[in-house]
Amino acid sequence: MIKIGFLWALLMAGFVSTQAQQLLTGTGYGSMAGKGDGWGDSQPVLAFNGIATMGNQVDFNTGDASNMPWIGLALAAPAQITKIRVLPRQEYAVSGSGDTTWSSWMYQYLEGAKFQASQDSLFTNPVDLATVGTVTNSYWQEFAISNLNSYKYVRLLNTKTFITFTQLQFYGISSAAPATGKTIYIPNEWKIAANNIQWDSTNRMKQSPNCVVFWGPLAGNDPTQATNTALRFEPQKILDSMEAVYDFLMDSMKIIPDAGQWAKYKLIIVMNNTWRDGLYTGWAYGGNYENQAPAMWVDPGVFKDNAWTATHEFTHTIQSMITVMYPGHGYTNTNSGFFWETHANFMAFQRYPTFATAADMPRAINLSSYFLGSGRKHYAQFYFLQQFKDDYGIDFVSRLWREANATAAETPLEVAKRLLGMDQTAFSDYMMRYAAKSVKWDFSNKNYLVASEKSLDRVWKFRKTVLLDSLGEGHFAIPDNQAPQQFGFNIVRLYPQAEDGCQQPYVYMKFKGHVDANASSGWRYAFVTVDSTTGNSVFSDFYKEDAAEIIYKLPANTSETYLVVMGAPTQMHFQKSTLFEPGFPKIYRYAWDIQLQGAVPQGYEKGFRSADTTGLTGARHANGGGWVASTAKVDATSYVAPGAFVLDRARVTGNARVEGRAEVRDDVTLSGNAVVKDFAIVGGNSAISGKAVIGGAATVYYSKVSDSASVSEGAFLQYNNLSGGAKVYGNAFSTGSTSLSGNIKIGGDAEIGGTCAKGTYLQCLGITDGTNTRTECDGLDNSPVNTDVNQAYTAFDDATMSFAKVVACGDSVGKASLPPVIILDTNSITVQLPVNSVSLHAVASDPDGTVVAYSWKKVSGPDSYAFAAATEAGTTVTGLVYGTYVFALTATDNTGTKSTARITVYVLQPNDAPVVAVDSGITVTLPVNYLTLWATASDADGYIDSVRWYRVAGDARCYIVTPGSLSTTVRNLQEGVYRFALRATDNKQKAAEDSIKVTVLPAVATSTEEGNYTTLHVSPNPASGIVHLTFPVVTGGNILIYDSKGSTVFTKALAAGAVSEEVNVSALHAGMYYVQVVTRNSNKYTASMVVVR
C-alpha cells in the first residue's frame, strides 16, 4: 500500500475476486399453478433443495405473463449467480436403466421456462438469467450463467403448469447485502500470501449496493463484540451511513458521474486499526486502489457521532478518481495539494452546514490575510468556493477538478479564472467580492456561518479584525506581518467620529500602497457597512488605485463600518509546482497606509475593550488609573495604564506593568518587572514574570513567560513555556511547547513547539525551497529559507499621506495647504537605566506658509514620562522607565494643516555585566604544542548572547580552533609565554572577559646513556588507555592528574626508587589533562596529556 505525500493524494496498491461458487440457500415463496389436477395448498418440503416453506398455490388459467405461475427463492444473502440445476422432485422420479430420470411427459412442461433474478421480492424489474430449451431425459439439467451482478431473489417462471414437480439448486458467490451491478475489487496486495493480510470475505465483510466494508481479525467476526471496545462498530450502520454520503456527493453534489470505474466497482471501506502487524492504521484517509476502485481507510471511531469525516474522506476518494476518469485533468502537482483539503471540507460543510467550527473556522477568520493556498489554513478557508457555488452552481466547483489541466500544472484559481473567462483585473474584482462578503458571511448559508462564529470562544477570535499601527495623527499602517498576501484580505473595524454641525457620518480616507515592495503590487479595497434595521450588509464601490483619496458618506441607519483591503497583484504569483508552500518569507505581501478623517480604526476609539467590564464591579488603580475588577488584585507598586484592564482573578504584583490598552484576565499572574503592553491580551492561568514583555497585538493563554522572553506583534501562544531570551513575534502560532529558551526567535507564520533554544524560524518545520529544508530545532539563524522576497520599505511620512482637499461634513470645501516639513536630529535614541531622560530636537518649516505651533505627544510606550516643554520644537523628556517609547512632534501651519514626525526612544534595563571565569595558568612542554582552554560565563539579569576567545599576547603562529565556544583547543604553540582571553557579551550587549597565561617550555634533552630522565615524559600522548610515565628517580611520592579546571581526577602513590609507572586513563573523559609527579622532598615534575575517545 502506498500513501503519497499528503492525505489528499492517498493511493493504494490494489487487487479481482476469485472466490469459489457455492450452493446457495434461502426461503421459498411464490405461486404453484395447477389445473384441477388435485394439487392442494400444501406442498412437500423437498422443493428448493429441502426448504420448508413454499408459499401459497393458486390456479392459473390465463396467458398473462405477469401472472405466470412461478416459484421463487429469497436467498439468505445476495449472490452472484453462476450456475442453476433443475432436478425432478424426488417422489416423481422414474427409475430406469439404473438411472433416476424424468419421464418425457414431465419435460415438456419445462420447455420455455425462464430463470430470473431481481433486487426486490416482487420482481419489479426482473433480469433474465437463462431459458430452458428442449430437454432430454436425464436426472438433471444444468445451466451455466454468465452474470457479474449480485441479487437477493431468484425464480423459475413458466407459462405451463407442473412446475411443482421441480426441484431447483442455485450456485454462486455469496455476499452480505443487496447489491447492484457493481462488483468488489480485491486488491492485489491482499492476494499475496507473504503479505499476510488475513482478509475474509465470508466472515469479515459486508456490502451494500455501492459500498463494501472489510475489517481485520482484531475486531473479530462480529465487530459489535470486539474485545477492544474502541474497535467496536456495526457494519450495517457504516454501510447505511456511507450510502447516504454516497447519494449526497454523487447524486446531489454531482462531483463525478456514477460511470466508468465508479459504475464498475464498489467503494472499498477498510476499517483501520483492526488488522494485525500494524497494517492499515491511522484515523481516516481517502483514495483508491491501483487506479481501479475507490477506497477509504477509516477508524471505527470516525462514525461515532456523524459522517463529517467520512464525507471529507469520501471527497478525497472522488478527487483521486478524477485522474482515472479524466486523464490529464485534476490536481497532481504539489503546489495544488492544499485544494484537496479545502475542497473536501467544503463538501463536508455542504452536508453539515452547522458544522463550520469543525472545519477550523478560527483559522479562516484569524488568518484571512494569508493567500488561499496557505498550509496554515488550507482545511479552513473554503468559503471562496461557497461564492463560486452561489454564483455559478455546485457543478462549477466540480469543474475546477474535472477541467483542471494537470499537464500545465494549473492551480485552482488559475482554472477558475480560465473557466470564468476573466483577465487578472476582472478576477481580482471578483475575489474582492468574496473578501467583502466575508465580513458578515454574506453567502447563501449566512445564518449557519454567523451562528458558528458566535459560538466560538473569544480566545479564538483574536484577529478577525486587525489592529493598525498608529504613525501619526490620523495616519495608520497595516503591520508588516499582517499585510495581505495574494487574495488575502484585512478587515479593519472603523468607528465614525461625530463632527460638529454634521448630519451624516462620513469617512475621508487616503489610501496608499507600498508599490515598490513587490513586483506586480496591487490592491482592492472597499467599505462595508451594516444596516441597523435589517442587519444587511451594504457595499461601497470597489477601489483599485495604488493611491487614492475617497470620501464615503455612510448609508442611513449604519450600525457598523468596516474597511476591507485585499492583496490583488497585477499577475498571479505561485510557488514551484513541486512545493506545497514556500514559507512566509517567500510569499509576497502587499503593505499599505491610510490617512483617516471622520473615523478612527479599532483600538483607537473611546471605550476600547470597555465592554469586557460589563456586569463587573471595579475601580481605577491609584498607580496609573487603569480599570481593576474587584475580584482581581494589583499591588500598589504595580502600574496599570488608563486604557488598560485587569479582570477576573488576575494578580499583578511587584513592579509589573500593564500598559497601553492591554488586558490581563482570568487567573493570570504578572510579577517581577514583567510588562504587558499595547493591545496584548494575556489570559488563562498564564504566569508572566522576570523581565518578560508581552506587547503588540499578541495573545497569550495558559503559558509561562519568564526571564527576558518576549511575545509581540500578532503572535498567539497557548500552553507554552518561554524563558531566557526567547522571542516570539510576527504571526507565530504555538499551542504547546515544553521549553522555548535561549536566543530562539520564532516569527513569520511559524507554528513551532517542543523544546529548542536556538535558531530563527519564520516558517513551519518541513518547509523547503527545494534545496534547504527547515527541520526541528536545526539552530539556523541565516537559513536561505529565511531570506525575504519582499523588499524593505518604510512607512510613508505625514507629508506624503496628507490630504489634498479640505473636507467638512463629508464634502470637499477647498484645496488643502501643503503641510509643514519637520526634520528631527535622529530617528531613534537608546539609553540605559539609571539614565532616565532624553533630549529631543527638531526644526520645522512650511513651503506655503508659516509654522505657528508645535506639540509633542507620546504615540506609544510606557505611561511614565514628562515633557519639559511640550509646545516647543525641542524638549527634554524625563521620568522614563524600561520600555520602548515613540514620541511625535506635530507642527501646525497658518492654515491649520499639520504634519507629524516620530522618534523612537529605547530605554534599556540596568544591566549587570556577565561573569566570566577561565582556567588558572597552564604550562606545557614541547613537543606537546597544543592545549584545551576552558571557561564559564553567566549573566544574572539576562543571558549570554555570544562568547569569543582571542589571543592577547604570544606568538601569532598559534591558532584557536573554535573561538566561539566556551572550550576550545589552541594548536601550533611555540616556545614562549601566551595570554588568551574569553570575552562574553550578554543580551543587552554588555561584555566582560577573563584571561589565562600559558607558558610553553622548550623540549628537555634526556641522557639515554644513563637511562635517567630529568623531566616527566608521557607516552603515548594523546592517550586513550594505558600510558607510560618516566621521570627522575624519586624517594617516593605521588602521581596526580588534574583536569583543565584544576580538579584532581586521579592519584597514585610512588615507591622510593621508582623511575616509571603505568597509569590507566580509560575512565577519563576526552580533553586536556595535567600529570604531576610530586616527590617526598617536594620536587615536582609536570607534563600535559591529551585523552582522546
Secondary structure by P-SEA (a helix, b strand, c coil): ccccccccccccccccccccccbbbbbbbbbbbbcccccccccccccccccccccbbbbbccccccccccccccccccccccbbbbbccccccccccccccccaaaaaaacccccccccccccccccccccccccccccbbbbbbbcccccccccccccccccccbbbbbbccccccccccbbbbbbcccccccccccccccccccccccbbbbbcccccccccccccccccccaaaaaaaaaaaaaaacccccccccccccccccbbbbbccccccccccccbbbbbccccbbbbbbccccccccaaaaaaaaaaaaaaaccccccccccccccaaaaaaaaaaaaaaaaccccccccaaaaaaaaccccccccccccccaaaaaaaaacccaaaaaaaaccccccccccaaaaaaaaacccaaaaaaaaaaaaaaaccccccaaaaaaaaaaacccccccccbbbbbbccccccccccccccccccbbbbbbbbbbcccccbbbbbbbbbccccccccccbbbbbbbbcccccbbbbccccccccbbbbbbbcccccbbbbbbbbcccbbbbccccccccccccbbbbbbbbbbcccccccccccccccccccbbbbbbccccccccccccccccbbbcccbbbccbbbbccccccccbbbbccbbbbcccbbbccbbbbccbbbbccbbbbccbbbbccbbbccccccccbbbbcbbbbccbbbbcccbbbccccccccbbbbcccccccccccbbbbccccccccccccccccccccccccccccccccccccccccccccccccccccbbbcbbbbbbbccccccccccccbbbbbbbbbbccccccbbbbbbcccccccccccccccbbbbcccccbbbbbbbbbbcccccbbbbbbbbbbbcccccbbbbbbcbbbbccccccbbbbbbbbbccccccbbbbbbcccccccccccccccbbbbcccccbbbbbbbbbbcccccccccbbbbbbbcbbbbccccccccbbbbcccccccbbbbbbccccccbbbbbcccccccbbbbbcccccccccccccccbbbbbbbbbcccbbbbbbbbbbcc
